[in-house]
Amino acid sequence: MPKNVAILGSTGSIGTSALRVLESLGPDFRVVALAARDSIQALADQVRRFRAPHAAVTNPKKADAFRRLLGDVPCRIHAGPEALEEMAALDEVDIVLTAVVGAAGLPAVLRAAEKGKTLAIANKEPLVIAGRLLTETARAHGARILPIDSEHSAVFQTLQAGDRRDVRRIILTASGGPFRNARPEELAAVRPQQALAHPTWNMGPKITIDSATMMNKALEILEAVWLFDVPVEKVDVLIHPESIVHSMVEFVDGAIVAQLGTPDMTVPIQYALTYPRRRPSPAATLRLEDLGCLTFERPDTTLFRSLELAYEVARLGGTAPAVFNAANEVAVDAFLADRITFAHIVETVEACLEAHTVKAEPDLDDLYEADAWARDHAGQRAHAVGR
């Protein structure tokens, strides 16, 4: 029987890559549900191409226009904020691949875990915001969490080489983004178009800005703690501008095992779908003889303050990660709208953390409350500082 897949965020870069992977995998996999927020034309094209029996438009204002685009195509349409949860809970779905940017996908991810689905997670936010709640829910209901993020997929793959009790440290690699050689005082003059010019990866605007501030790596530190059940002190970061070594694991005997590949999301997406098997993929083959050299360096934490904040947030725990994530989302939006400077992004996040009273053992309502508080506080601060 084919494995049935739902893709939440199917029109974004990860979603479209996942569909290409599924197409190459052939009849062993079937696309049964696709979801997007605003890109209804692209979603309608995907529904027709893959004959998906379910589709979701989370922006209710776009639902009627989407119905008109589909016409008489046989497809059940889910609309509104709860649509992602409905898709994740469908009985016929085996794998829920979530690539929804920001915190919006958290309820659907938790619902999929409650239903015992295999979760292929591309976005960092569910584990950052609700790592304890999500992992405990998955464990209680027999759900499996598999990472699609290239760095965490690399760690997941390299961990097959040894026992997790023998891990000395996890080494997440980072491209360093477009400003890894900049001076801290130069960041105030950075404009959105400069920050969106990533030297290696082609990603959506929010993730690209996170790469430029290295907030993406900060979020990955928090994510790794829950994905791999390690203390934050065992998670390290190295700048690796070539983006060939996607991450490494160092074991207690001194062996370092790395996963290498071209800068292509095809392999981590496919590995999450086919695990524990490997299948031929459309990814380009890495030619080691053409690489020349690979470089690694310590990140400058005065330039990338977000990394030090991540370690502080991990130690605080509770509602702190939810505030960290939400404040960053608001600050990135403000920067992209040219309302604050690039340097103000991390300053806004840090100010929100300083103003927040952490609740140590939050339930889901507490996490939503912290998220809402952080968004409001970050918005006020962004308005106050201006450009």
C-alpha positions as CSV (number, residue, x, y, z in Angstrom):
1,M,0.0,0.0,0.0
2,P,1.3,3.5,-0.8
3,K,2.1,5.9,2.1
4,N,-0.4,8.8,2.1
5,V,1.2,12.2,2.6
6,A,-0.2,15.6,3.6
7,I,1.9,18.7,3.0
8,L,1.1,21.7,5.1
9,G,2.7,24.7,3.3
10,S,2.8,23.0,-0.1
11,T,3.3,26.2,-2.2
12,G,6.5,27.3,-0.4
13,S,10.1,26.3,-1.2
14,I,10.1,23.2,1.0
15,G,6.6,22.2,-0.1
16,T,7.3,22.4,-3.8
17,S,10.6,20.5,-3.3
18,A,8.7,17.8,-1.4
19,L,6.3,17.4,-4.3
20,R,9.2,17.0,-6.7
21,V,10.6,14.3,-4.4
22,L,7.3,12.5,-4.1
23,E,6.9,12.6,-7.9
24,S,10.3,11.0,-8.3
25,L,9.5,8.3,-5.7
26,G,6.6,7.0,-7.8
27,P,3.6,4.9,-6.7
28,D,4.9,4.0,-3.2
29,F,3.7,7.5,-2.1
30,R,0.4,9.3,-2.7
31,V,-0.3,13.0,-2.1
32,V,-3.7,13.2,-0.4
33,A,-3.7,16.7,1.2
34,L,-2.2,20.0,0.3
35,A,-2.4,23.3,2.2
36,A,-1.5,27.0,1.7
37,R,-2.4,30.3,3.0
38,D,-2.6,32.8,0.2
39,S,-1.1,31.2,-3.0
40,I,-4.3,29.8,-4.2
41,Q,-3.4,29.6,-7.9
42,A,-0.3,27.6,-7.2
43,L,-2.3,25.4,-4.8
44,A,-5.0,24.8,-7.4
45,D,-2.3,23.8,-9.9
46,Q,-0.9,21.3,-7.4
47,V,-4.3,19.8,-6.6
48,R,-4.8,19.2,-10.3
49,R,-1.3,17.8,-10.9
50,F,-1.3,15.4,-8.0
51,R,-5.1,14.7,-7.9
52,A,-5.2,15.5,-4.2
53,P,-8.6,14.7,-2.6
54,H,-8.1,17.3,0.1
55,A,-6.9,20.9,0.0
56,A,-6.8,23.6,2.6
57,V,-6.8,27.4,2.4
58,T,-6.1,28.9,5.8
59,N,-6.9,32.4,4.8
60,P,-10.7,32.3,4.8
61,K,-10.9,35.4,2.5
62,K,-9.3,33.3,-0.3
63,A,-11.5,30.3,0.1
64,D,-14.2,31.3,-2.4
65,A,-11.7,32.3,-5.0
66,F,-9.9,29.0,-4.6
67,R,-13.2,27.1,-5.1
68,R,-13.8,29.0,-8.3
69,L,-10.2,28.2,-9.5
70,L,-10.8,24.4,-8.9
71,G,-14.2,24.4,-10.6
72,D,-15.4,20.9,-10.9
73,V,-12.1,19.2,-9.8
74,P,-13.0,16.5,-7.2
75,C,-11.5,17.8,-4.0
76,R,-12.7,18.5,-0.5
77,I,-11.8,22.0,0.4
78,H,-11.0,22.9,4.1
79,A,-10.9,26.6,4.9
80,G,-10.0,28.8,7.8
81,P,-7.6,28.7,10.8
82,E,-8.6,25.2,11.8
83,A,-8.1,23.8,8.3
84,L,-4.5,22.6,9.0
85,E,-5.6,20.7,12.0
86,E,-8.3,19.0,10.0
87,M,-5.8,18.0,7.4
88,A,-3.4,16.6,10.0
89,A,-6.1,14.5,11.6
90,L,-7.3,12.8,8.4
91,D,-7.5,9.1,8.9
92,E,-6.1,8.3,5.5
93,V,-2.9,10.4,6.1
94,D,0.2,8.5,7.2
95,I,2.8,11.2,7.0
96,V,2.3,14.9,7.8
97,L,5.0,17.1,6.3
98,T,4.8,20.5,7.8
99,A,6.5,23.5,6.2
100,V,4.4,26.3,7.6
101,V,6.4,29.4,8.4
102,G,6.2,30.6,12.0
103,A,4.0,29.5,14.8
104,A,0.9,29.0,12.8
105,G,1.4,25.3,12.2
106,L,1.8,24.3,15.9
107,P,-1.8,23.2,16.5
108,A,-1.8,21.0,13.4
109,V,1.6,19.4,14.4
110,L,0.2,18.6,17.9
111,R,-3.0,17.2,16.4
112,A,-0.9,14.9,14.1
113,A,1.1,13.8,17.1
114,E,-2.1,13.0,19.0
115,K,-3.2,10.9,16.0
116,G,0.1,8.9,16.0
117,K,1.2,10.1,12.5
118,T,4.7,10.3,11.2
119,L,5.7,14.0,11.5
120,A,8.2,15.2,8.9
121,I,9.0,18.7,10.3
122,A,10.7,21.3,8.2
123,N,9.9,24.4,10.2
124,K,11.6,24.9,13.6
125,E,8.9,26.6,15.5
126,P,6.8,23.6,16.8
127,L,9.8,22.2,18.7
128,V,11.1,25.6,19.7
129,I,7.8,26.8,21.1
130,A,6.5,23.5,22.5
131,G,9.3,21.1,22.5
132,R,8.4,19.3,25.7
133,L,4.7,19.2,25.0
134,L,5.2,17.9,21.4
135,T,7.8,15.2,22.2
136,E,5.7,14.0,25.2
137,T,2.6,13.9,23.0
138,A,4.4,12.0,20.3
139,R,5.8,9.5,22.7
140,A,2.4,8.9,24.4
141,H,0.6,8.3,21.0
142,G,3.4,6.5,19.1
143,A,4.0,9.3,16.7
144,R,7.4,9.6,15.0
145,I,9.2,12.9,14.6
146,L,11.6,13.1,11.7
147,P,13.5,16.3,10.8
148,I,13.7,17.8,7.4
149,D,15.8,20.8,8.3
150,S,19.1,20.0,6.5
151,E,21.2,20.4,9.7
152,H,18.9,18.3,11.9
153,S,18.5,15.7,9.2
154,A,22.3,15.5,9.0
155,V,22.5,14.9,12.8
156,F,19.7,12.3,12.6
157,Q,21.6,10.5,9.9
158,T,25.0,10.6,11.6
159,L,23.5,9.4,14.9
160,Q,23.0,6.1,13.2
161,A,26.7,5.6,13.6
162,G,26.6,5.2,17.4
163,D,24.7,5.0,20.6
164,R,23.1,8.3,21.7
165,R,24.5,7.8,25.2
166,D,28.0,8.1,23.6
167,V,27.4,11.5,22.0
168,R,29.9,14.1,23.2
169,R,28.5,17.0,21.2
170,I,26.3,17.8,18.2
171,I,27.9,20.3,15.8
172,L,25.4,22.3,13.7
173,T,27.0,24.0,10.7
174,A,25.9,27.4,9.5
175,S,26.7,29.2,6.2
176,G,27.1,32.5,8.1
177,G,24.7,34.2,5.7
178,P,25.7,37.4,3.8
179,F,27.2,39.2,6.7
180,R,29.6,36.7,8.4
181,N,32.6,39.0,7.6
182,A,30.9,42.3,8.5
183,R,31.7,44.4,11.5
184,P,28.9,44.8,14.1
185,E,28.6,48.6,13.5
186,E,27.9,47.9,9.8
187,L,24.7,46.1,10.5
188,A,22.6,49.1,11.2
189,A,22.9,50.2,7.5
190,V,21.8,46.8,6.1
191,R,18.7,47.1,3.9
192,P,16.2,44.2,3.3
193,Q,17.4,43.5,-0.2
194,Q,20.9,43.0,1.1
195,A,19.8,40.6,3.8
196,L,17.7,38.7,1.3
197,A,20.8,37.9,-0.8
198,H,21.8,34.6,0.7
199,P,25.1,33.3,-0.7
200,T,24.2,29.6,-0.8
201,W,20.5,28.8,-0.2
202,N,17.3,29.8,-2.0
203,M,14.7,30.2,0.7
204,G,11.7,32.2,1.7
205,P,12.1,35.8,3.0
206,K,11.6,35.0,6.7
207,I,14.1,32.1,6.8
208,T,16.6,34.1,4.7
209,I,16.5,37.0,7.2
210,D,16.9,34.5,10.0
211,S,20.0,33.2,8.3
212,A,21.4,36.7,8.0
213,T,21.0,37.3,11.8
214,M,21.8,33.6,12.5
215,M,18.5,33.4,14.3
216,N,17.9,30.3,12.3
217,K,20.8,28.7,14.0
218,A,19.7,30.0,17.3
219,L,16.3,28.3,16.8
220,E,18.1,25.1,15.6
221,I,20.0,25.0,18.9
222,L,16.7,24.9,20.8
223,E,15.2,22.4,18.3
224,A,18.1,20.1,18.6
225,V,17.7,19.9,22.4
226,W,14.3,18.3,22.0
227,L,14.8,16.3,18.8
228,F,17.9,14.5,20.1
229,D,17.2,14.7,23.9
230,V,20.5,16.4,24.8
231,P,21.4,19.2,27.1
232,V,22.0,22.5,25.4
233,E,25.7,22.4,26.5
234,K,26.2,19.5,24.0
235,V,25.0,21.6,21.0
236,D,27.7,23.6,19.3
237,V,27.8,25.8,16.1
238,L,30.5,26.2,13.5
239,I,30.5,28.5,10.5
240,H,30.9,26.5,7.3
241,P,30.4,28.8,4.3
242,E,30.6,26.1,1.6
243,S,27.4,24.4,3.1
244,I,28.7,21.0,2.1
245,V,29.0,19.5,5.6
246,H,25.4,19.8,6.8
247,S,26.2,18.9,10.5
248,M,28.3,16.5,12.6
249,V,28.2,14.4,15.7
250,E,31.3,13.9,17.9
251,F,31.3,10.7,20.0
252,V,33.1,10.1,23.3
253,D,35.8,8.2,21.6
254,G,36.8,11.2,19.6
255,A,35.2,10.1,16.3
256,I,33.4,12.8,14.4
257,V,30.8,11.6,11.9
258,A,29.5,14.1,9.3
259,Q,26.9,14.1,6.6
260,L,28.0,15.8,3.4
261,G,26.0,16.7,0.3
262,T,25.2,19.4,-2.2
263,P,23.2,22.4,-0.9
264,D,19.9,20.8,-1.9
265,M,16.9,20.0,0.3
266,T,16.0,17.0,-1.8
267,V,18.0,14.5,0.4
268,P,16.7,15.5,3.8
269,I,13.1,15.7,2.5
270,Q,13.4,12.2,0.9
271,Y,15.1,10.6,3.9
272,A,12.2,11.7,6.2
273,L,9.7,10.2,3.7
274,T,11.5,6.9,3.1
275,Y,13.2,6.4,6.5
276,P,14.7,3.9,7.4
277,R,15.3,3.1,3.7
278,R,17.3,5.1,1.2
279,R,16.1,5.5,-2.4
280,P,17.7,7.0,-5.5
281,S,16.9,10.7,-5.5
282,P,17.0,13.6,-8.0
283,A,19.6,15.4,-5.9
284,A,22.9,16.4,-7.7
285,T,25.8,14.1,-6.8
286,L,28.5,15.6,-4.7
287,R,31.9,15.4,-6.4
288,L,34.5,15.5,-3.6
289,E,37.3,15.9,-6.1
290,D,35.9,19.3,-7.2
291,L,35.5,20.8,-3.8
292,G,39.0,22.2,-3.2
293,C,38.8,22.8,0.5
294,L,36.2,23.0,3.3
295,T,36.5,25.7,6.0
296,F,35.2,25.9,9.5
297,E,35.3,28.8,12.0
298,R,33.8,29.9,15.3
299,P,30.9,32.3,14.9
300,D,31.5,35.8,16.2
301,T,28.9,36.1,19.0
302,T,29.3,39.9,19.1
303,L,28.2,40.0,15.5
304,F,25.6,37.2,16.0
305,R,24.2,37.9,19.4
306,S,21.3,35.6,18.6
307,L,23.4,32.5,19.3
308,E,24.2,33.5,22.9
309,L,20.6,34.3,23.4
310,A,19.6,30.8,22.3
311,Y,21.7,29.2,25.1
312,E,20.2,31.6,27.6
313,V,16.7,30.7,26.4
314,A,17.3,27.0,26.5
315,R,18.5,27.3,30.2
316,L,15.4,29.4,31.1
317,G,13.0,27.0,29.4
318,G,9.3,27.3,30.0
319,T,7.7,30.1,28.1
320,A,11.0,31.7,27.1
321,P,11.4,29.9,23.8
322,A,7.9,30.9,22.7
323,V,8.7,34.6,23.5
324,F,12.1,34.2,21.6
325,N,10.4,32.9,18.5
326,A,7.4,35.2,18.5
327,A,9.4,38.4,19.1
328,N,11.7,37.4,16.2
329,E,8.8,36.8,13.8
330,V,7.5,40.3,14.6
331,A,10.9,41.9,14.3
332,V,11.7,40.3,11.0
333,D,8.3,41.5,9.6
334,A,9.1,45.0,10.8
335,F,12.5,44.9,9.1
336,L,11.2,43.6,5.8
337,A,8.6,46.4,5.9
338,D,11.6,48.8,6.4
339,R,10.2,50.0,9.8
340,I,13.3,49.0,11.9
341,T,17.0,48.5,11.1
342,F,18.6,45.1,10.7
343,A,20.4,45.5,14.1
344,H,17.1,46.2,15.8
345,I,15.9,42.6,15.0
346,V,17.9,40.9,17.7
347,E,17.7,43.9,20.0
348,T,13.9,43.6,19.9
349,V,14.1,39.9,20.7
350,E,16.5,40.5,23.6
351,A,14.3,43.3,25.0
352,C,11.2,41.1,25.0
353,L,13.1,38.3,26.8
354,E,14.3,40.8,29.5
355,A,10.7,42.0,30.0
356,H,9.1,38.6,30.1
357,T,8.4,36.7,33.3
358,V,9.0,33.0,32.5
359,K,6.5,30.4,33.4
360,A,8.5,27.2,34.1
361,E,6.0,24.5,33.3
362,P,3.5,25.9,30.7
363,D,0.6,24.2,29.2
364,L,-0.6,24.9,25.7
365,D,-2.7,27.9,26.7
366,D,0.3,29.4,28.6
367,L,2.4,29.0,25.5
368,Y,-0.2,30.8,23.3
369,E,-0.5,33.5,25.9
370,A,3.3,34.0,25.9
371,D,3.3,34.0,22.1
372,A,0.6,36.7,22.0
373,W,2.3,38.8,24.7
374,A,5.6,38.7,22.9
375,R,4.0,39.7,19.6
376,D,2.4,42.7,21.2
377,H,5.5,43.7,23.1
378,A,7.8,43.3,20.1
379,G,5.3,45.3,17.9
380,Q,5.2,48.1,20.4
381,R,9.0,48.2,20.7
382,A,9.4,48.1,16.9
383,H,7.1,51.0,16.6
384,A,8.9,52.9,19.3
385,V,12.4,52.5,17.9
386,G,11.4,53.0,14.2
387,R,14.1,53.3,11.6
